[in-house]
Amino acid sequence: MKLLKKKSISNSSRHKTIIDNTKLSKKTRIVKTTLKGFKRFYGRSSNNGRITVRRKGGGAVCNYKKVLPGNIIHESIVLTSLYDLKKASTLCLVFDLKKKCFFNVSSIKNVSPGTLLSTNLEKSCLFLGDRSYLKNIPVGSIICNLSVKNVSKIQYIKSAGTFGQIVQMDRKFSRVRLPSGDIIQISVNSTATLGRINNDSHKLICVGNAGRSRRFGNRPKVRGIAMNPVDHPHGGRTNGGRPSVTPWGLPTKGGFYLKKKKI
């Protein structure tokens, strides 16, 4: 999907860049795909309202679309591409040819309306967008929407534009390279989708102004050195040459808590 430079109407939105979603459908006359949204109090506990996650809160109420879990067997045809406010990637509205029902799945790049998709765990002849066991997918293939053994929920490689790769496989285990570069070892009975997630231009979006960021649920960030000593260890007139720490005094830079890379 191509980027669209927004014409500036104020100084705050001068650098605003969005994605051209004119070819995506927000509503369909065939079936109702949108569910009523609700406002969540992000970053705060449910009983006393204390801040549990910093820099999160507020946000606008927006509707969302329910997505089918990963391991449900179906043979369907893609009808159209949908836009969802809650997700960075786009969705596909598909029709199951056997069960005669509609549902939404994650959109795969280069999968256009009219394409046949299938989730057949015993199928070995796979095409782009099909879902099956890792043991049925050749080594070196590009995959996404990875879920571990006996878990229907998708756990890895589900963000916009991401993909993984099968680098090695034996009788029991396979090694998959994640988008972060880490290589994990999982069972060959784990399921994945052939291809990569759509909307890889999402990382190039520029929000433009602070008001739009607040509607996303992001609160302002304040530097620790700009606070008072009672609020942050860096606060006060000077920080005294102290190394970078969190508000609770734990080191944040220098690799104190970095995980060792698995080879």
C-alpha positions as CSV (number, residue, x, y, z in Angstrom):
1,M,0.0,0.0,0.0
2,K,1.4,3.4,-1.0
3,L,1.9,6.3,1.3
4,L,-0.1,9.6,0.9
5,K,1.4,12.9,1.9
6,K,-1.3,14.9,3.8
7,K,-1.7,18.5,2.6
8,S,-0.7,20.8,5.5
9,I,-3.5,22.9,7.0
10,S,-1.5,23.9,10.1
11,N,2.1,23.9,11.3
12,S,1.5,20.9,13.5
13,S,0.4,18.7,10.6
14,R,3.1,19.8,8.2
15,H,4.9,16.4,8.2
16,K,1.9,14.3,8.5
17,T,2.0,11.1,6.4
18,I,-0.8,8.6,6.1
19,I,-1.6,5.5,4.1
20,D,-3.9,5.6,1.1
21,N,-6.9,3.4,2.3
22,T,-9.3,4.4,-0.6
23,K,-9.1,0.9,-2.0
24,L,-10.1,-0.7,1.3
25,S,-13.8,-1.1,2.3
26,K,-14.9,0.1,5.7
27,K,-18.4,-1.4,5.5
28,T,-19.9,-4.3,3.5
29,R,-23.5,-4.8,2.5
30,I,-23.1,-8.5,2.6
31,V,-22.6,-9.0,6.3
32,K,-22.0,-6.9,9.3
33,T,-18.3,-7.1,10.2
34,T,-17.8,-4.3,12.7
35,L,-18.5,-4.7,16.4
36,K,-19.2,-1.9,18.8
37,G,-16.1,-0.6,20.5
38,F,-15.6,0.3,24.1
39,K,-13.2,2.6,26.0
40,R,-10.5,1.0,28.0
41,F,-8.6,2.7,30.8
42,Y,-5.1,1.8,29.5
43,G,-2.3,1.9,32.0
44,R,-4.5,1.9,35.2
45,S,-5.6,-0.8,37.5
46,S,-9.3,-1.7,37.6
47,N,-10.0,-1.3,41.3
48,N,-8.3,1.9,42.5
49,G,-7.2,3.7,39.3
50,R,-3.5,3.8,40.0
51,I,-1.1,4.1,37.1
52,T,0.3,0.6,36.3
53,V,1.8,1.4,32.9
54,R,3.4,4.8,32.3
55,R,2.5,7.0,29.3
56,K,-0.8,5.2,28.5
57,G,-4.3,6.4,29.0
58,G,-7.3,8.1,27.5
59,G,-7.9,7.5,23.8
60,A,-10.9,7.6,21.5
61,V,-13.6,4.9,21.3
62,C,-13.4,3.0,18.0
63,N,-15.1,0.0,16.7
64,Y,-13.2,-3.2,15.9
65,K,-13.5,-6.3,13.8
66,K,-13.3,-9.9,15.2
67,V,-10.7,-12.1,13.6
68,L,-10.9,-15.9,13.3
69,P,-8.5,-17.9,15.5
70,G,-5.5,-19.5,13.8
71,N,-6.2,-23.2,13.7
72,I,-9.9,-23.4,12.6
73,I,-10.0,-25.6,9.4
74,H,-11.7,-23.9,6.5
75,E,-11.7,-23.6,2.7
76,S,-12.8,-20.2,1.7
77,I,-12.6,-17.5,-1.0
78,V,-11.5,-13.9,-0.4
79,L,-14.2,-11.4,-1.0
80,T,-12.7,-8.0,-0.1
81,S,-10.1,-6.2,2.0
82,L,-11.1,-4.4,5.1
83,Y,-9.7,-1.5,7.2
84,D,-9.6,-1.9,10.9
85,L,-8.8,0.9,13.4
86,K,-7.6,-1.5,16.1
87,K,-4.9,-3.2,13.9
88,A,-1.9,-2.0,12.0
89,S,-2.4,-4.6,9.3
90,T,-5.5,-5.0,7.0
91,L,-8.1,-7.8,7.1
92,C,-9.7,-10.0,4.5
93,L,-13.4,-10.8,4.5
94,V,-13.7,-14.5,3.4
95,F,-16.6,-16.8,2.7
96,D,-16.3,-20.5,3.8
97,L,-17.4,-22.7,0.9
98,K,-18.3,-25.7,3.1
99,K,-19.8,-24.1,6.3
100,K,-21.5,-21.2,4.3
101,C,-20.4,-18.5,6.7
102,F,-18.4,-15.2,6.6
103,F,-15.5,-14.3,8.8
104,N,-12.3,-12.2,8.9
105,V,-8.7,-13.3,8.7
106,S,-5.4,-11.4,8.6
107,S,-4.5,-10.1,5.2
108,I,-1.5,-11.6,3.4
109,K,0.6,-9.7,1.0
110,N,-0.3,-10.3,-2.7
111,V,-3.5,-12.1,-1.8
112,S,-6.2,-10.3,-3.7
113,P,-10.0,-10.8,-3.8
114,G,-11.0,-14.0,-5.6
115,T,-8.1,-16.0,-4.1
116,L,-8.9,-19.4,-2.6
117,L,-7.5,-19.9,1.0
118,S,-7.4,-23.1,2.9
119,T,-6.4,-24.3,6.4
120,N,-5.8,-28.0,6.0
121,L,-3.4,-29.3,8.5
122,E,-2.7,-32.5,6.5
123,K,-2.3,-30.7,3.1
124,S,1.3,-30.8,1.7
125,C,0.7,-28.9,-1.6
126,L,0.4,-25.3,-0.3
127,F,-0.1,-21.9,-2.0
128,L,0.3,-18.3,-0.8
129,G,-2.0,-17.7,2.1
130,D,-2.6,-21.3,3.1
131,R,-2.1,-22.5,6.6
132,S,-0.7,-25.9,7.7
133,Y,1.8,-27.6,10.0
134,L,5.5,-26.6,9.8
135,K,6.4,-30.1,8.7
136,N,4.4,-29.6,5.5
137,I,6.1,-26.3,4.7
138,P,9.6,-26.4,2.9
139,V,12.7,-25.2,4.6
140,G,13.5,-21.6,3.6
141,S,9.9,-20.5,3.2
142,I,8.5,-17.2,4.3
143,I,5.8,-17.6,7.0
144,C,3.7,-15.5,9.4
145,N,0.9,-16.0,12.0
146,L,2.9,-18.6,13.9
147,S,1.3,-20.5,16.8
148,V,3.0,-23.2,18.9
149,K,1.8,-26.7,19.3
150,N,-1.7,-27.3,20.6
151,V,-2.4,-23.6,20.8
152,S,-5.0,-22.0,18.5
153,K,-4.1,-18.4,19.3
154,I,-1.5,-16.8,17.1
155,Q,1.6,-15.9,19.1
156,Y,4.4,-14.9,16.8
157,I,4.8,-12.8,13.6
158,K,1.4,-11.1,13.4
159,S,2.3,-7.4,13.1
160,A,2.0,-5.4,9.9
161,G,4.7,-6.1,7.3
162,T,6.5,-8.8,9.4
163,F,7.6,-12.3,8.3
164,G,9.7,-15.2,9.5
165,Q,11.7,-17.9,7.9
166,I,12.1,-21.6,8.5
167,V,15.9,-22.1,8.6
168,Q,16.2,-25.7,9.8
169,M,13.9,-28.8,10.4
170,D,14.2,-32.3,11.6
171,R,11.7,-35.0,12.6
172,K,10.6,-33.4,15.9
173,F,11.7,-29.7,15.9
174,S,12.1,-26.8,13.5
175,R,14.0,-23.6,13.9
176,V,12.3,-20.3,12.8
177,R,13.9,-16.9,12.5
178,L,11.7,-14.2,13.9
179,P,11.4,-10.6,12.6
180,S,13.7,-9.5,15.6
181,G,16.5,-11.8,14.3
182,D,16.1,-14.3,17.1
183,I,15.9,-18.0,16.2
184,I,13.5,-20.2,18.2
185,Q,13.1,-23.9,18.3
186,I,9.5,-25.2,18.2
187,S,7.7,-28.4,17.4
188,V,7.1,-29.3,13.7
189,N,3.4,-29.7,14.7
190,S,3.1,-25.9,15.1
191,T,1.0,-24.1,12.6
192,A,1.9,-21.1,10.3
193,T,0.6,-19.3,7.3
194,L,2.6,-19.1,4.1
195,G,3.5,-15.5,3.1
196,R,4.0,-12.2,5.0
197,I,1.6,-9.9,6.7
198,N,0.2,-7.1,4.5
199,N,0.6,-3.3,5.0
200,D,4.4,-3.1,5.3
201,S,4.2,0.7,4.8
202,H,2.8,1.1,8.3
203,K,6.2,1.8,9.8
204,L,6.6,4.9,7.6
205,I,3.6,6.7,8.9
206,C,4.2,10.0,10.6
207,V,1.4,10.9,13.1
208,G,1.9,14.6,12.6
209,N,0.6,16.3,15.7
210,A,0.2,15.6,19.4
211,G,-3.6,15.6,19.4
212,R,-3.8,12.6,17.1
213,S,-1.3,10.7,19.2
214,R,-3.5,11.3,22.3
215,R,-6.5,9.8,20.5
216,F,-4.4,6.7,20.0
217,G,-4.1,6.5,23.8
218,N,-0.5,7.8,24.2
219,R,0.1,10.3,27.0
220,P,3.0,12.8,27.0
221,K,6.5,11.7,27.9
222,V,8.5,13.8,30.4
223,R,12.3,13.5,30.7
224,G,13.6,12.5,34.2
225,I,16.1,15.3,34.3
226,A,13.2,17.8,33.9
227,M,11.5,16.5,37.0
228,N,12.0,17.2,40.7
229,P,14.2,15.0,42.9
230,V,11.1,13.5,44.6
231,D,9.8,12.3,41.2
232,H,12.8,10.8,39.6
233,P,16.5,10.0,40.5
234,H,17.6,12.3,37.6
235,G,15.5,15.2,38.9
236,G,16.8,18.4,40.4
237,R,19.3,21.0,39.3
238,T,21.8,18.4,38.1
239,N,21.8,14.6,38.1
240,G,25.2,14.4,39.8
241,G,26.8,12.3,37.0
242,R,24.5,9.4,37.8
243,P,24.1,6.7,35.1
244,S,20.7,6.4,33.4
245,V,18.2,4.7,35.7
246,T,14.5,4.2,35.8
247,P,12.2,6.1,38.3
248,W,12.8,3.2,40.7
249,G,16.6,3.3,40.5
250,L,17.3,0.3,38.2
251,P,19.9,0.7,35.4
252,T,18.5,1.1,31.9
253,K,21.5,1.3,29.6
254,G,24.6,-0.7,29.1
255,G,23.1,-4.2,28.6
256,F,22.2,-4.9,32.2
257,Y,19.1,-6.8,31.3
258,L,19.7,-7.8,27.7
259,K,19.0,-11.4,26.8
260,K,21.7,-13.4,25.2
261,K,21.1,-14.0,21.6
262,K,20.3,-17.6,20.8
263,I,22.3,-19.1,17.9
